[in-house]
């Protein structure tokens, strides 16, 4: 019996030395990541990161794009985040210009589509997916008002739509800003502001969420909600009487991206997470929420996704969006803040 017991003990000790052991909760290092990802994305992204980098425990700090951008900039003298992920690339370009991001090009990033790579040295951010501005148009409500389905942006100025259009507030929502920046770049600044002046007459409210305008249109609370491509497809697939329209005269867009904060004390771990972000596996995860992602050949086009969306994307200058953000938002607020929804 003593021999059998000794043999069992020896086998157990050998097994413990050779078998891989999971990283215990106590051994994991917390990595604080500021994000504007949707709430339903946080769980899958956390699981994906922690599976690839098991020594990390992801701690999300989540809000809308505008709020996270403002918070990060307010903390620039004492940053509290280790990374930023799922935030508009135009915001990350602002951070880059202020020297707030670490220089790091993830492994495998050279395989990504050029539009999703930081084009200027030093390399600090990497794109993940693109969001495209659309009109969620409730055809049932429009029929009651004899309003025509819009084809171009100017069609939203029809008198039948007065007080029946909602869009995101550009200071709160990245969706709102990409729409405004798209009009100013695509139409030219003078014509873009003139268009927004007229559109303002038909706006019921500027909402503090990128998805809320489409949700309201889907419910029939508004006739038209300016929102994102994926939200439009999702609401239509749920059965809402929506036409998801990408205006033929071109639409604004932005991409989500990630970067390492320059002051992080967890640089090695943050680099591992950044490496994961450029992998095919990570992009397959992005593709569950977005039709356009960084990794070539990875795509999941959902039901009711507008066929011309990617082709209608304007020639977007993300640097212009970053450089002119404060000026554009100040002018926008001066003209239109009176219809901002209460927070």
C-alpha positions in Angstrom: 0.0 0.0 0.0 2.8 2.4 0.8 4.4 1.7 -2.6 1.1 2.3 -4.3 0.6 5.5 -2.4 4.1 6.7 -3.2 3.5 5.9 -6.9 0.3 7.9 -6.9 2.0 10.8 -5.3 4.9 10.7 -7.8 2.4 10.6 -10.7 0.5 13.6 -9.3 3.6 15.6 -8.9 4.8 14.8 -12.4 1.4 15.7 -13.8 1.4 19.1 -12.0 4.9 19.9 -13.4 4.1 19.0 -17.1 0.4 19.9 -17.5 -0.4 23.5 -18.5 -2.1 25.5 -15.8 -4.7 28.1 -16.2 -3.9 31.6 -15.0 -5.7 32.1 -11.7 -7.8 35.3 -11.1 -5.2 36.4 -8.6 -2.4 36.2 -11.1 -4.2 38.2 -13.9 -3.3 41.8 -14.4 -6.1 44.4 -14.9 -5.9 46.3 -18.1 -8.2 49.4 -18.3 -9.6 49.9 -21.8 -11.6 53.0 -22.7 -14.2 52.1 -25.3 -17.3 53.2 -27.3 -18.2 49.6 -28.2 -21.8 48.8 -27.9 -22.8 47.1 -24.7 -23.6 43.8 -26.4 -20.1 43.7 -27.8 -18.3 44.1 -24.5 -18.7 40.5 -23.3 -17.5 38.8 -26.6 -14.5 41.2 -26.9 -13.5 40.7 -23.3 -13.7 36.9 -23.8 -11.7 37.0 -27.0 -8.9 39.1 -25.5 -8.7 37.1 -22.3 -8.6 33.9 -24.3 -5.7 35.1 -26.4 -3.9 36.8 -23.5 -4.9 34.8 -20.4 -2.7 36.8 -18.1 -4.9 39.9 -18.7 -8.2 40.9 -17.1 -10.0 43.5 -19.2 -11.7 46.3 -17.4 -13.9 48.3 -19.7 -14.7 52.0 -19.2 -17.5 52.5 -21.7 -19.5 55.5 -23.0 -20.4 57.1 -26.3 -17.6 58.3 -28.6 -17.9 61.9 -27.8 -18.0 61.3 -24.0 -15.0 58.9 -24.1 -13.0 61.3 -26.3 -13.7 64.3 -24.0 -12.9 62.2 -20.9 -9.6 60.9 -22.3 -8.5 64.5 -23.3 -9.5 65.8 -19.9 -7.3 63.2 -18.3 -4.3 63.8 -20.6 -2.1 65.0 -17.8 -2.9 61.9 -15.7 -4.2 59.2 -18.0 -6.1 56.4 -16.3 -6.5 54.1 -19.3 -4.0 51.5 -20.6 -5.6 51.2 -24.0 -8.3 52.7 -26.1 -10.3 50.3 -28.3 -13.5 50.6 -30.4 -13.2 54.4 -30.6 -13.4 56.5 -33.8 -10.1 56.7 -35.6 -10.6 60.5 -35.9 -10.5 60.6 -32.1 -7.3 58.6 -31.9 -5.7 60.9 -34.4 -6.4 63.8 -32.0 -4.7 61.8 -29.2 -1.8 61.0 -31.5 -1.2 64.7 -32.3 -1.0 65.4 -28.6 1.5 62.6 -28.0 -0.8 60.6 -25.8 -0.4 57.3 -27.7 2.5 54.8 -27.6 4.4 54.0 -30.7 3.6 50.4 -31.6 2.7 48.5 -34.8 1.0 45.2 -34.0 2.3 42.0 -35.4 0.5 41.2 -38.6 -0.8 44.7 -39.1 0.9 44.9 -42.5 -1.6 42.4 -43.8 -4.6 44.7 -43.1 -6.3 46.9 -45.7 -4.4 50.2 -46.0 -7.3 52.4 -44.9 -7.1 50.6 -41.5 -3.4 51.3 -40.8 -1.9 54.4 -39.4 -0.4 56.0 -42.5 2.0 58.4 -40.8 5.0 57.7 -38.7 5.2 57.1 -35.8 2.7 54.2 -36.0 0.3 54.5 -33.1 -3.2 53.2 -34.0 -4.8 50.3 -36.0 -8.3 50.3 -37.4 -10.8 47.4 -36.9 -14.0 48.2 -38.8 -15.9 50.9 -40.5 -19.3 52.5 -39.8 -21.2 54.2 -42.6 -23.9 56.9 -42.3 -27.4 55.9 -43.5 -31.0 57.0 -43.4 -33.4 54.7 -41.6 -36.7 55.6 -43.3 -40.0 54.3 -42.0 -42.1 53.8 -45.1 -45.3 53.2 -43.2 -45.1 56.5 -41.5 -44.0 58.2 -44.7 -47.0 56.9 -46.5 -49.3 58.6 -44.0 -47.6 61.9 -44.7 -47.2 61.3 -48.4 -43.5 61.7 -48.0 -41.2 60.3 -50.7 -38.4 57.8 -49.9 -35.2 59.9 -50.0 -32.6 59.1 -52.6 -30.2 62.0 -52.0 -29.5 64.0 -48.8 -31.5 67.0 -50.1 -34.7 64.8 -50.1 -34.7 65.0 -46.3 -35.5 68.7 -46.7 -39.0 68.0 -48.0 -41.7 70.0 -46.1 -43.6 66.7 -45.4 -40.7 65.7 -43.0 -40.8 68.8 -40.9 -40.3 67.8 -37.3 -40.0 64.1 -38.3 -36.3 63.6 -38.6 -33.8 62.8 -35.8 -30.0 62.4 -35.9 -27.2 61.9 -33.4 -25.7 64.9 -31.7 -22.1 65.2 -33.1 -20.5 66.2 -29.9 -21.9 63.1 -28.1 -21.9 60.6 -30.8 -19.3 59.5 -33.3 -22.1 58.7 -35.7 -23.3 62.3 -35.5 -19.8 63.7 -36.2 -19.1 61.4 -39.1 -22.4 62.5 -40.7 -21.5 66.2 -40.2 -17.9 65.7 -41.4 -19.2 63.8 -44.4 -21.5 66.7 -45.5 -18.8 69.3 -45.0 -16.2 67.2 -46.9 -18.5 65.8 -49.6 -20.5 69.0 -50.3 -17.9 71.6 -49.4 -18.1 73.6 -46.2 -20.3 76.4 -47.5 -22.8 74.1 -49.1 -22.6 71.7 -46.2 -23.5 74.3 -43.6 -26.3 75.5 -45.9 -27.7 72.0 -46.1 -27.6 71.6 -42.3 -29.3 74.9 -41.8 -32.2 73.6 -43.9 -32.1 70.2 -42.4 -32.4 71.8 -38.9 -35.9 73.0 -39.8 -37.0 69.4 -40.2 -35.1 68.0 -37.2 -37.2 67.0 -34.1 -34.2 66.5 -31.9 -30.5 65.7 -31.8 -30.1 62.5 -29.8 -27.1 61.5 -27.7 -26.7 58.1 -29.3 -25.7 56.8 -32.7 -28.3 54.0 -32.8 -31.2 55.8 -31.1 -32.4 57.7 -34.3 -32.8 54.4 -36.2 -34.5 52.8 -33.3 -37.0 55.6 -33.0 -37.7 55.4 -36.8 -38.1 51.6 -36.5 -40.7 52.1 -33.8 -42.6 54.7 -35.9 -41.8 57.5 -33.4 -40.1 59.4 -36.3 -40.2 59.0 -40.0 -36.5 59.3 -40.6 -33.5 58.5 -38.3 -30.0 59.2 -39.4 -27.8 56.4 -38.1 -25.4 53.6 -39.1 -25.5 50.9 -41.7 -25.5 48.0 -39.3 -28.2 49.4 -37.1 -30.4 50.0 -40.0 -30.0 46.4 -41.3 -30.6 45.0 -37.8 -33.8 47.0 -37.2 -35.2 46.1 -40.6 -34.4 42.4 -40.0 -36.3 42.6 -36.8 -39.4 43.4 -38.9 -39.5 47.2 -38.8 -41.0 48.8 -42.0 -37.7 50.5 -42.9 -35.9 51.4 -46.0 -32.2 51.6 -45.2 -30.8 54.2 -47.6 -27.3 55.2 -48.4 -27.8 58.5 -50.3 -26.4 58.3 -53.8 -24.5 61.6 -53.5 -22.2 60.0 -51.0 -22.1 59.4 -47.2 -19.7 60.1 -44.4 -18.0 57.3 -42.5 -15.4 56.6 -39.8 -13.6 53.6 -38.6 -13.1 52.2 -35.1 -9.6 51.7 -34.0 -7.4 50.9 -31.0 -4.2 52.1 -29.6 -1.9 51.8 -26.5 -1.8 54.8 -24.1 1.7 56.2 -23.9 1.8 56.2 -20.1 0.6 52.7 -19.4 2.5 50.7 -16.9 1.4 47.5 -18.6 3.1 48.0 -21.9 4.1 44.4 -22.6 0.5 43.1 -22.0 -1.0 46.0 -23.9 1.2 45.0 -26.9 -0.1 41.5 -26.7 -3.7 42.7 -26.8 -2.7 45.0 -29.7 -1.3 42.0 -31.6 -4.5 40.1 -31.0 -6.5 43.0 -32.4 -4.8 42.6 -35.9 -5.4 38.9 -36.2 -7.9 37.2 -38.4 -9.7 35.7 -35.3 -10.2 39.2 -33.9 -11.5 40.5 -37.3 -13.9 37.6 -37.5 -15.2 38.9 -34.2 -15.5 42.4 -35.5 -17.4 41.0 -38.6 -20.2 39.8 -36.3 -21.1 43.5 -35.7 -19.7 45.2 -38.9 -19.9 44.5 -42.6 -16.6 46.3 -43.4 -13.6 45.1 -41.4 -9.8 45.6 -41.6 -8.7 42.0 -42.5 -9.0 41.3 -46.3 -11.4 38.5 -47.1 -13.2 38.6 -43.7 -16.8 39.8 -44.2 -20.2 39.0 -42.9 -22.9 40.9 -44.9 -26.1 40.7 -42.8 -29.6 40.5 -44.1 -31.1 43.8 -45.4 -27.7 45.4 -45.6 -27.7 48.2 -48.2 -26.0 46.9 -51.3 -24.3 50.2 -52.3 -23.0 51.1 -48.8 -19.3 50.7 -49.3 -19.3 52.2 -52.8 -21.1 55.3 -51.6 -18.4 56.1 -48.9 -17.0 59.5 -49.6 -13.2 60.1 -50.0 -12.8 60.7 -46.3 -9.9 62.5 -44.8 -9.6 61.2 -41.2 -6.9 63.7 -40.5 -9.2 66.5 -41.5 -11.9 65.1 -39.1 -9.4 65.1 -36.3 -7.9 68.6 -37.0 -11.2 70.3 -37.4 -13.3 68.6 -34.8 -13.3 71.3 -32.2 -13.9 74.1 -34.8 -16.8 72.1 -36.5 -18.4 71.2 -33.2 -18.3 74.7 -31.9 -19.9 76.1 -35.1 -22.5 73.3 -35.1 -23.4 74.0 -31.5 -23.8 77.7 -32.1 -26.3 77.0 -34.9 -28.2 74.0 -33.7 -27.8 73.2 -30.0 -31.3 74.5 -29.2 -32.8 71.2 -30.4 -30.4 68.9 -28.5 -32.2 66.3 -26.5 -31.8 66.4 -22.8 -29.2 64.0 -21.4 
